[in-house]
């Protein structure tokens, strides 16, 4: 039986997205997924964003202390914007629930005109591991 590595890549390339960009989208999706998991927290703590400064912190669950941490979400969103700028007919939707995929690519018609993508994103192409 032949294993299929990264099933989302052929689907994304069939939309006209280059292989390099499809692989970038996959990495962006994995980064965002992990970020969303850490925002929800674990036994060790969670990621918090200071609403005033926008800086990110790790809140240690044991001590209650906050420590500065790298903001991987902002970088992933910037990379996503750069990739999607090359494909103006497509759009993206970031789904923040860590129980599902973090990134969907939406084609024209996936979201009815005037509707919120948050209600229709699952009609798009899921970008996952």
C-alpha positions, -999 to +999 in steps of 0.1 A: +000+000+000+014+033-010+013+060+017+001+095+008+023+121+024+006+155+029-026+149+010-034+187+010-004+195-013-019+180-045-053+196-038-037+230-033-016+227-064-047+217-084-061+252-074-031+268-092-010+273-060+027+265-066+042+235-047+065+258-027+035+279-016+014+249-009+042+235+014+045+270+030+007+270+037+010+235+053+038+248+076+018+279+084-012+258+093+009+236+116+024+266+133-011+282+139-025+249+151+002+245+177-002+282+187-039+276+192-032+246+214-009+266+236-034+294+239-059+269+252-033+257+276-018+225+290-010+212+324+021+234+323+005+267+314-007+287+284+001+315+261-013+349+268-013+382+248-011+415+267-040+435+254-022+468+258+012+460+243+003+430+221+033+411+235+030+374+242+038+356+274+039+321+287+018+318+319+033+291+341+004+271+356+025+260+386+039+293+397+016+318+381+046+337+367+046+352+332+076+349+309+080+366+275+077+341+246+081+343+209+050+354+190+048+328+163+012+336+154+020+371+140+048+357+118+026+329+105-002+354+097+023+376+078+037+347+058+001+336+050-008+371+038+023+371+015+014+337+000-023+346-005-013+379-022-001+358-051-035+342-055-061+370-055-090+348-065-085+327-033-088+337+003-079+321+036-097+315+069-079+308+102-100+286+125-088+291+161-102+259+177-073+235+183-096+205+179-096+210+141-075+223+113-062+258+117-062+269+080-087+267+052-083+280+016-115+294+002-124+294-034-148+318-051-183+305-042-173+286-010-188+314+011-221+329-001-220+366-009-224+388+022-220+359+046-194+354+073-166+329+064-168+316+099-200+299+091-189+284+058-151+278+060-155+240+060-166+242+024-130+253+016-098+233+012-084+222+046-047+227+050-034+201+074-005+178+082 
